[in-house]
């Protein structure tokens, strides 16, 4: 088993594990007596403001409307999907990685385009046809 010293987000972005607080806690839910005795769930805390992330990524993370990010700028992830502490730890770290990866990609702004002259004419013609079709549905005596 390999001991990790950092969490690799991308080729040029790495977070030291010293910045990530990982705590084993007891899982919730069913699971028999084992649930009451063994701490298999993982509580992960990552302080965005105190981290070594570049300022741009910090700002983007803090602007996210995500329930896992507190108002103080701390990401809290609870992993209890698996019955193994090791797997839950990997799961929590992967979820943190995906959250940070999401803000590393720059959002491409949409440039609005103008409809072509032909498409405008087609649209108006189809509206006229639909209007005529609906007017034929009305009662003869009404106008």
Secondary structure, 3 states (H helix, E strand, C coil): CCCCCEEEEECCEEEEHHHEEEEEECCCCCCCHHHHHCCCEEEEEEECCCCCCCHHHHHHHHHCCCCCECCCCEEEEEECCCCCHHHHHHHHHHHHHHHHHHHHCCCCCCCCCCCCHHHHHHHHHHHHHHHHHHHHHCCCCCC
